[in-house]
Amino acid sequence: QKRPELKGSSVKGKNPFQDVKVRKAFYQAIDIEAIKTRVMRGLSAPTSLMLSPIMYSRAAEFKRWPFDPEASKKLLAEAGYPNGFEVVMDCPNDRYVNDEAICQAVVGMLARVGVKINLLAQPKAKYFAKVLATGGYDTSFYLLGWTPGSFDSHNVLANIVGCRDDSGKGGPFNFGGYCNPKVGELANQVLVESDTKKRDELIAQAFTIIHDDVSHIPLHQQVLVWGASKKLDIVQRADNQVLFYWAKMKN
C-alpha cells in the first residue's frame, strides 16, 4: 500500500491496493472454508484477526468479511478495475503448513473475479531475503504467518501493522506498508496500559480500524501435527520449530 506503483503489476502509475475497495475485493474473493476443508483437511481455524483467541479474550467479537465473489467483482469495478488486473504474489514453499498450496488456492479464487496472480513460490531463505527490509520490501502481495513471541496482542500491532520506514524501524514485518496513525496511537497506549479491561478495549479499537481498513487478509490459525516416538519427550512450539535441545528420551 505504501508504493505509488505496484511491482509486477499490469497497473502502471498507481497502486490499486491504496483503495480499500480493492483490498476488500481481494478479501471477499477468498473462500476460507474451502481452504480449510480442501487444503488444510480440516486442520485450521479460520480467523478474522491476526491473533489467536487464546491470546485475546475478545477475539470472537470480530467476524470475517463474508466470502462473496459477486461483491468482490462489484468492488473491483467501482474501484476502476472491471476486468481486474495482474500482480505477483510472493509465497514461501517450506515455511508454513501447506503454504504453497494455500497460495495456489488463492490464485484460483482471485482468478474467478478477474484478478490474475503470478505466483512466485520459493524456499523461505529466498522468500524472506526478498520481502524483508534487507530486500527492500520487494513485494506487492504475499503470504506471511506470525506467532507473537511475547504472546501478547501488542506484538502484532507493533510488528505487523505498525507504520514503517524503509530502514525497517516500526512495523518491520509490515511488508505491504499499511499505515494508519490512529492504530499507532492506540498501540502506544496498549503498551503502557495496566488495567486489563481498559487495555482490551484499546486493542479492540485498534483491530476494529485494522479490520475496516482491510490492512491484511487474515486466513487461519494452522493446527500443528507432529509425529514422535512414545519414547521421546519433546516440546511442541507454537511457531512449529523443532528445537532438539528441548527433547529428551523417556526412561
Helices and strands as residue ranges (DSSP letters): G 16-18, H 20-29, H 32-34, I 35-39, E 44-46, G 59-61, H 69-78, E 86-92, H 99-111, E 116-122, H 124-131, G 133-135, H 153-159, H 181-192, H 196-213, E 220-222, E 232-233, G 244-246, E 248-249
